[in-house]
């Protein structure tokens, strides 16, 4: 081998067994016991790394699942004028398409309302859409549980409700409901709120409770009549890559000449995404403590190895080895243990993260358990989204902690005096 002697000795100590003639009882602890402690340290690092990869992948999976359900209802970017509306939405859409990332556009009218039926009144968000255009920017057309989105024909005053909203009122396709808007009409009886009867023609289910319980869709022409508007509220845009929405929103602000506001899907749910990111960071820190505990075990094993190898260190020193060479030997030993534990943990964690859904399903079938009731979580199996950036960060943290753990025992080994070590040998 052409490796420096520090590497050769460090490798030898890493895979050392018991000394010749040494037994497990009495006397020194022996290389075998030291190697056993090192193996436990390696296993601890591997388990910590694997657990951290799996947990972060599951958290990413849940975040992606919720995000996708949100974006099945929300647009990637909205361009709107809440006061005066948009007169020519097609011209505005053409301006927006100057940004290369913009793929589709659809007009909308939006307002607050209250749905009344059988003494039950509840505030909802009413969105007027053009069914064919809306299908290009959202997934609601594919999430219809009853009826079709194209049943929202102009002039018929039809309405599509979220699944939870339909359950609240106990309505089905063909029933009628009253929509009360925050506006008034003057009659002989005085000023009364305006309301209009609508026919329920469909029910959608996005899987996100907030929208399923508070969103109703009507035809955009009916929405203009209901709210007595002459202009559309704005347009909803679909992008080639939803992750570029903040950047595209900034480009649209600079490129559109009209007096409009621009917002992307990340700003509409900023508090939720911020909470998820904070939770992910805290979980990373908490689970990284498992790796830290394994690193402390590595310190213990190296200290015991140094104590057990005092005579060997003294002989190396008398043969001319410098203190920095002795330090390098034990740094190599500890670094190899940490690196092997990290590699084993990364491989194990990646395999578990890629198959965690099937593993959980198998456990549920074997033990007749149900970890994720579908009527509560709207998912049939545990989601997982393995991200290479997380794997790299976890691997770097584990390697750094392992290297730090080797410094003190290696420094102690470098300070051993040959005469003192060989006094009783």
N, C-alpha and C positions, 0 to 999 in steps of 0.2 A: 504494500500500500504506500502511495506517495503522499499521504496526509501528514500534516505536522504531528509530532509526537503527542501534543496536547489533545488533539482530536482522537488519536488512537487510544490513549489511556482513558479519555472520557467515554469513548464507545465501549471499552472493555469494562469499565465500572458500571455502565448502564445495564449491561447484560450479565453481570457477574452473578455467580451462584455461591454456594457455601465453599469455604476454604477446604482444602484437602484435610481429611481427618476430623473436621469440626462437626459436632452433633448439635441438635436443637435444644438440648437441656444443659443448664449450667453454663458458667463462664460468660463469654461475650454473646451479644445478640446474634452476631454472624452476618455475613453478606446476604444469606438467604432471607433473613427477616427484613433487612434493609431493602432488598429488592422487592419484597412483598409490600412494604410501605410505599415504595415508588410506584408499584403497579396500582395500588389503591389510589394514589394521587392522580395517576394517569386516567384511571377510570372515572374519578370525580370530575376532572376537567372535561372528559368526553361526554359525560352525562349532562354537565352544565351547559356545554356548547349545544348539544342536541336538543335539550329542553328549550333553550333560548331560541333556537331556529324554529322549532315547531310552534311555540307560543306566538312569536312574531308573525309567522306565516298564517296562523289561524286568525290573528287580529287583522292582518292585511286582507284575508279572505272575507271576513265579516264587513270590513270597511268597503271593499269592492262591491260586495253584494248590496249593501245599503245604497251606495253611490249609484249603482246601475239602476236600482229601483227608483231612486230619485229622478235620474235622468230619463227614465221612461215617461215621466210626466213633465219635468222641467226641460226647457231649451238650453242648449249650450251657452248661447248668448241672446239677450233681449235688447232691442233698440226701441225706445218708446218715448212718448211725450205725455206725461200724466195730466197736463193742463189742457192743451189745445188739441192733442191727438195728431194723427198722421193723415194728411189729405191724400197723398198718392203713395201707397205702400209699395207698388211695383218699382217706382223710381228710387225709393229708399233702398229696396232690395238690390237694385242694380248698383247703387253706390256701395252697398255692403259687399257685394261680390267682387269688388275691385281688390279686396283682400284675398289672396290666393287660398287661404285655409277655409273660407266660407263655401259650403256646398249647396245648402238648400235654405229657403226662406218661406215663412208662412205668416199671414196677418192674424191679429187677434184683437178682441175687445174684452176688457176685464173690469169687473166691478164687484162690490160687496152686495149681498142680498140675504134674505131670510126665507127659508122654506117652511111652510106651514101645512100640516096635515093632521087631522084628528086630534087637535089640541096640542100637538107637538110643534114647537118652533125652534129653529136652530140656524145660526149664522153660517153662511157658506161663501165660498169664492166662486163666482160664476164667470166662466171663460167662454166667450163667443169665438168659434173657430170655423174655418172653411174645411170640411172633412177631408177632401182630397189633398189639400196643402198641408194640413196638420199631420197626416200620416207620413209626410216626408221628414218632419222634424222631431217627432216623438213616436213612442211605441204603443200609444193608447189603442190604436186600431187593432193591434195584435193581442191586447190584454182584455178584450171584451169578453165577459162571461155570459152575457145575454145581449141579443140584438147586435147591430152593426153601427159603426161610427157614421157610415154614409146615410143612416136613417135620419140624421140631423138635416132635414131638407128645409130650405128657406120658406118662411111664411107659415109653416105648420106648427110652430112653437112646440117642438119636441125637445126633450132633455135627456142627457145621459148622466147617471149618478155614480159616485164611487160605491164600492161594495159595502163598506161600513155605513155609509150614509143611507143606502137603500135598506140595510138591516134595521137602522134606527127607526125609520118610518114604516118598515114592514111593507114596502112597495115592490111590485114586480113590473115587468114589461106590460104595458097596456093600462096601468093605473094613472091617475091624475094627481098632481100636486100643485100648490099655489106658491108662487115666487113673489115675495114682497121686497121692493127695492127702496133704498133710502131717498125717496123723492115723494112729492105730494101732488095731488090733483084737486082742483077746486070743483066742488059739486054743490047742488042745492042744499045738501046736508052739512056743508062746510068743507074744510080742508082735510082730506084723508090720505093716508099713504097709498101709493099705487101698487097694485098687485096684478098678476097675470097667471092664468091656469096653463100648465104645461103637461104634455103627454110624456110619460116615461117610456122611452123606446130602447133603452140599453143600460147595462151595468158593467163597469170596468173594475178590474182589481190589479193594482200595481204592486201590491205586496208591501207598500209603505203606508202605515196607518194614518199619518198626518194628511196625506192626499186622498186616501180612500174614504176618509171621514169628513172631508171639508171641501171637496172640489166637485163642481157640476159643470157640464159642457152643454152648450146650446149652439145653434147656427149663428154665424157672425152677423147676418142680416137681422135676425130676431133680437140679438143682443143690442144692436144699434137702436131698434125700435123700443126695446125695453128700457134702455137708459136714456133715450131721446138724444142720441149722439149723431153727429153728421160725419165724424171722422173715426178712423180706427185708433185704438190705443197705441199700437206699435207692431213690430214684426219679431218673430222668433227665428233664430238662426241655428242651423246644424253645421258643425265643423268636421273637417276630415279627422282631426284628433282632438278629443275633448280636453286633453291635458294642456293644450295650448290656449284654452279659453281666456285666461287673464291677459296673455300677450295680445291675442286677437282683439279683446275689448279695448286695450290701449290704442291699437292701430285704428280701430273704428272711430274712436273719439277724435283722432287727428285727421281722418280721411273724410268723414261725413260733414257736409257743410250745413245741414239743417240743425235746428235747435232741438236736440234730442239728448236723452240720457242713455247710457250703456251700462249694462251689468251682466256678469257671467254667473254660471252656476255655483262657483265657489263662494261668491259674496252673498248669495241668497241663503246659504247654510253655513256661514262662517263660524258661528259658535259651536255647531255640532262637529265640524271638521277640526276645529281647534281643540275641542275636548278629546277627540279620538287621538290626535297627535300627542297631546299631553299624557294620555293614558298609555300610549305606546312607549313613550320615553320613560315613564316611571316603571313600566313593566320591564323594560330593558335594564334599568338600573337595579331593580330588585332581583331579577334572575341572574344578572351579572355577579351578584354576591355569591351565588353557588360556585361560580368559577373562582372567585376570590378565596372561598373556603378551601377549595381544592388546591389553590396555590399555597395557602398556609400549610396544608399537608405536605406539599412539595418542599417547603422550608424545613419541616420536621425530618423528612426522609433524607435531605441533603445534610442536615446537621448530624444525624446519626451516621451517615456515610462518612463524613469528615472525621468523626470520633473513631470510627472503625478503621479508617485508613491512615491514622496518624503515623504509624510506623512506615507505611509505604510513602507517605508525603516526606517524612524525614530522610528516607533513603534517596528519593528523587532530589531533594535539596542538596544532600551530600555529593550527589553525582553531578551537580552543577545547574540544576533547574532553578530558574529565577522565581521569585514570588508571583510575578504576573503569569508565569506558565502554570503554576499550581492553581491560581485563580481561574485561568482559562479552562483547565481540566474540569473543574466542577461546574463552571458555567455551561460547558458543552454537555455535561451529564444532565443538569437540570433543564437546559433548553431542549434537549432531545426528548426528555419525558414530556415536557409541555407541548412540544410540536406534535409528537405522536398522539397525545391525548386530543389535541385540537383537530388533527386530521381524522381520527376515528370519530370524534363528535360531529364534525362537518358531514362526513359520509352518512353516519347514522341519522343525523337530523334532516338532511336532504331527502333521504329515503322515506323517513316517517312523514315529513311534510308533504311529499308528493302522493302519499297513500293514506293520509290520516282519515279521509272520508270513508274509505273502504274498511279501514281498521276499526273505526268507531261503529260502523254499520255491522260488522262481524261481531263485535262485543255486544251490541244491542240484541242481535239475534241469538247469541249463545246464552246470555244471561237474562233475556226477556226484559230488557230495559229500554227506556226512551229518553235520551239526553236532550233532544231538540224536538219537542212537540210541534208538528207542522202548523197547527192552528194558532200557535203563539209566535213562532219565529219565521214562518213562511219559507223555511228551507227544509229539504228532506235529508240532507247530509251535511256534515261539518265542512264549511268552506275553507279552502287554503289557497293562499297566493304567495308562492315562494319568490322572493326578490333577491337577486344576486347582490345588491348593495347591502342588504341585511346580513347575508352570509359573510361577505368580506369584512364588515364592521365587527361582527362577532368573532371571526377568526383573528383579526388584528388585536382585539381586546384580550382574548385568551392568551395569545402569544406574548403580548407585552406583560401581562400579569405574571406569566411563567418566567419570563426573563428577570423581572424585578424580584421574584421570589428567590432566584439563584444568587443574588448579589451578596446578601449577608453571609450565608454559609460559605461561599467561595472566598469572601474576604477573610473570614475566620481561618479557613484552610491556608491561605497565603501567609498568615501571621504565625503559623506554627513554627517553633524553633526546633531544629533537628536534635539538639542535645537533650532538650526536655522530653521529646517524644520517645527517644530511644533509651531513656534512663532505666526503664523497668523491662525492656525487651530482652 
